[in-house]
Amino acid sequence: MDKKMLTPAEITDYVEEVGIKKANNKSMQTLLLATLAGIFIALGAYGASMASHSVTNVGLQKTVAGVVFPVGLLFVLICGAELFTGNALLSIAFAEKKITLGQMLKNWTLVFVGNFIGCIIVAVLVFNAGLLSTGTLGGYAIKVAATKASLPFGQALASGILCNIIVCFCVWGSYAAKDVAGKVLMGFIPIFVFVISGYEHVVANMYYFSIGLLAKSSEAFVELSHVAPEKLSHLTVGGIFNNIIPVTIGNIIGGAVFVGLAYWAIYKYIPSKKAVEKQEKLSA
């Protein structure tokens, strides 16, 4: 009888195989899949903002957003796409010397760019469709983006690490499931918690900054945002990278190190080292 799920050791092997395949995909294939992932995450982010923006209780607002936002990652996991945060797990294939540093960095770069393109596409469509005019959504978009752009480097970095620890554990757990229902369940609950916790996800932020900058072009939306001029001054094309850079670094550390390399050490490096030591003793 087929097992209904993979064991942690089997997931490690599977993630290694996936990493090798991702690193060897054609550049255009990777870029297009990454663009789709950006679109998926942006659609989830827009839906979450629409559902929660008028809720005044902070806890309830985040809970409502957390119910909607996971649809983006579920699309990625089930429909297939390349998401920067999830691809931090290529660190396992790299640690096993199955792919080179250059291959891993090339994949990360292409996926990062593709994700940004996808998020911008959705932001432009949302803005031009007039969807920010619903309630105070236009002002909310500016408020969210300005708040993120104003985060200190260290705070954004730490939040980015926490974010991709939970996101990559989510991706990792979804690989254990062999059916759609299992993947949906594993893909929903951790992301629900991530949104409620308010961690910084670089791809989601690509959308929030894109829509925030577009909304800022409207004086009516700026007035609805009630954001202080000093805080609003951080929301510029150049200013958003004060958030994007530390969050990207944090997401890499959280996913590649705390999840990828941790499981690599547990199920690859340590057993291999013990096997070598045993062989050396037998040969002595």
C-alpha positions in Angstrom: 0.0 0.0 0.0 1.3 3.4 -0.9 2.1 5.7 2.0 0.0 8.8 2.3 2.9 11.0 3.0 6.7 11.3 2.8 8.9 11.0 5.9 11.2 14.0 6.8 14.2 12.1 5.4 12.3 11.4 2.1 11.3 15.0 1.9 14.9 16.0 2.1 15.7 13.8 -0.8 12.8 15.1 -2.7 13.7 18.8 -2.1 17.2 18.0 -3.3 15.8 16.5 -6.5 13.5 19.5 -7.0 16.4 21.9 -6.4 18.5 20.2 -9.1 15.6 20.4 -11.6 14.9 24.0 -10.8 18.5 25.0 -11.2 18.7 23.3 -14.6 15.5 24.8 -16.1 15.8 27.1 -19.1 16.1 30.7 -18.1 12.9 31.8 -19.9 11.0 28.9 -18.3 12.2 30.0 -14.9 11.3 33.7 -15.5 7.8 32.9 -16.8 7.1 30.5 -13.9 8.4 33.2 -11.5 6.1 35.8 -13.1 3.2 33.5 -12.5 4.2 33.2 -8.8 4.4 36.9 -8.5 0.9 37.2 -10.0 -0.4 34.5 -7.6 1.0 36.1 -4.5 -0.2 39.6 -5.5 -3.7 38.3 -6.1 -3.7 36.8 -2.6 -2.3 40.1 -1.2 -4.9 42.2 -2.9 -7.8 39.9 -1.8 -6.5 40.0 1.8 -6.3 43.8 1.7 -9.8 44.1 0.3 -11.2 41.8 2.9 -9.5 43.3 5.9 -8.8 47.0 5.3 -11.9 48.4 7.0 -11.6 46.2 10.1 -10.5 48.4 13.0 -9.6 45.7 15.5 -5.9 44.9 14.7 -6.2 41.2 15.7 -9.4 40.6 13.8 -8.0 42.5 10.8 -5.0 40.3 10.6 -7.1 37.2 11.1 -9.4 38.1 8.2 -6.3 38.8 6.0 -4.8 35.5 7.1 -7.9 33.6 5.9 -7.6 35.1 2.3 -3.9 35.6 1.7 -2.9 31.9 1.5 -4.6 31.5 -1.8 -1.5 32.9 -3.5 0.8 30.2 -2.1 -1.7 27.5 -2.7 -1.7 28.5 -6.4 2.1 28.2 -6.4 2.1 24.8 -4.7 -0.7 23.2 -6.7 -0.6 25.0 -10.1 3.2 25.2 -10.3 5.3 28.3 -10.2 8.7 29.6 -9.0 8.6 31.6 -5.8 11.8 33.3 -4.4 11.1 32.5 -0.8 10.5 28.8 -1.5 13.5 28.5 -3.7 15.7 29.3 -0.8 15.5 25.5 -0.3 17.9 25.1 -3.3 20.5 25.4 -0.5 20.1 21.6 0.0 21.1 20.7 -3.6 24.0 23.2 -3.3 25.2 21.8 0.0 25.1 18.3 -1.6 27.2 19.7 -4.4 24.6 18.7 -7.0 24.3 22.3 -8.2 26.9 25.1 -8.2 26.8 28.4 -6.4 26.4 30.1 -9.8 23.4 28.0 -10.7 21.7 28.7 -7.4 22.3 32.5 -7.6 21.2 32.6 -11.2 17.9 30.8 -10.2 17.4 33.2 -7.3 18.0 36.2 -9.5 15.7 35.2 -12.3 13.0 34.2 -9.8 13.3 37.5 -7.9 13.0 39.5 -11.1 10.1 37.4 -12.4 8.2 37.6 -9.0 8.6 41.4 -9.1 7.3 41.6 -12.7 4.2 39.5 -11.7 3.5 41.7 -8.7 3.8 44.9 -10.8 1.4 43.5 -13.4 -1.3 42.8 -10.8 -0.8 46.2 -9.1 -1.1 48.0 -12.4 -4.3 46.1 -13.3 -5.8 46.6 -9.9 -5.1 50.4 -10.0 -6.4 50.8 -13.6 -9.5 48.7 -12.8 -10.4 51.3 -10.2 -10.4 48.7 -7.4 -8.7 51.0 -4.9 -11.7 53.2 -4.8 -13.6 50.6 -2.8 -14.0 52.0 0.8 -10.6 53.4 2.0 -8.6 50.7 0.2 -6.5 53.3 -1.7 -5.5 55.0 1.6 -4.8 51.6 3.2 -2.5 50.6 0.4 -0.4 53.8 1.0 -0.4 53.2 4.8 0.8 49.6 4.5 3.6 50.5 2.0 4.7 53.6 3.9 4.9 51.6 7.2 7.0 48.8 5.6 9.3 51.4 3.9 9.9 53.0 7.3 11.0 49.8 9.1 14.6 49.9 10.5 17.0 47.6 8.8 17.5 45.3 11.7 13.7 44.9 12.3 13.1 44.2 8.7 15.9 41.6 8.6 14.7 39.8 11.7 11.1 39.8 10.5 12.3 38.5 7.1 14.1 35.6 8.8 11.0 34.7 10.9 8.8 34.9 7.7 10.7 32.4 5.6 11.3 30.0 8.5 7.5 29.5 8.5 7.0 29.8 4.8 9.7 27.2 4.0 8.4 24.8 6.7 5.0 25.3 4.9 6.5 24.4 1.5 8.5 21.5 3.1 5.4 20.1 4.8 3.4 20.4 1.6 5.9 18.1 -0.1 5.0 15.4 2.4 1.4 15.3 1.2 0.6 13.2 -1.9 -2.9 14.6 -2.5 -4.3 18.0 -3.2 -6.3 18.1 0.1 -3.2 17.5 2.1 -1.3 20.2 0.2 -4.1 22.7 0.7 -4.2 22.0 4.4 -0.5 22.3 4.9 -0.3 25.3 2.5 -3.1 27.2 4.4 -2.4 26.9 8.1 1.2 28.0 8.3 0.6 31.0 5.9 -2.5 31.9 8.0 -0.2 32.1 11.0 2.5 34.0 9.1 0.0 36.7 8.0 -1.4 37.1 11.5 2.1 37.4 12.9 2.9 40.2 10.5 6.2 38.9 9.2 8.0 40.4 6.2 7.7 38.5 2.9 9.7 40.0 0.1 7.4 38.9 -2.7 4.3 40.1 -0.9 6.1 43.4 -0.3 6.8 43.7 -4.0 3.0 43.9 -4.5 2.4 46.2 -1.5 5.1 48.6 -2.6 3.9 48.6 -6.3 0.3 49.3 -5.4 1.3 51.8 -2.7 3.4 53.8 -5.1 0.5 53.9 -7.6 -2.0 54.9 -4.9 0.4 57.7 -3.8 -0.1 59.3 -7.2 -3.7 60.1 -6.2 -4.2 63.0 -3.7 -7.5 61.6 -2.7 -5.9 58.3 -1.6 -3.1 60.1 0.2 -5.6 62.1 2.2 -7.5 58.8 3.0 -4.2 57.2 4.2 -3.8 59.7 7.1 0.0 59.0 6.9 2.3 61.7 8.3 4.4 63.5 5.6 7.6 62.3 7.2 6.5 58.7 7.0 5.1 59.2 3.5 8.5 60.5 2.3 9.9 57.0 2.7 7.5 55.7 0.1 9.6 56.3 -3.1 11.0 54.0 -5.7 14.4 54.2 -4.1 13.1 54.2 -0.6 11.4 50.8 -0.9 14.7 49.1 -1.2 15.4 50.1 2.4 12.9 47.3 3.1 13.4 45.0 0.1 17.2 44.5 0.8 17.0 43.5 4.5 13.8 41.4 3.9 15.4 39.6 1.0 18.5 38.8 3.1 16.3 37.7 6.0 14.2 35.5 3.8 17.3 33.8 2.4 18.7 33.2 5.9 15.3 31.9 7.2 14.7 29.5 4.4 18.2 28.5 3.2 19.8 28.2 6.6 17.2 27.6 9.3 15.2 25.1 7.2 17.2 23.9 4.2 20.7 23.5 5.7 19.2 22.4 9.1 17.5 19.4 7.4 20.5 18.8 5.2 22.7 18.5 8.3 20.2 16.2 10.0 19.5 13.8 7.1 22.5 14.2 4.8 25.7 15.5 6.4 25.6 13.8 9.8 24.6 10.3 8.5 27.2 10.6 5.7 29.9 11.6 8.2 29.0 8.7 10.4 29.2 6.3 7.5 32.6 7.6 6.6 33.9 7.2 10.1 32.5 3.7 10.3 34.2 2.7 7.1 37.5 4.2 8.3 37.3 2.2 11.5 36.6 -1.0 9.6 39.6 -0.3 7.3 41.9 0.4 10.2 
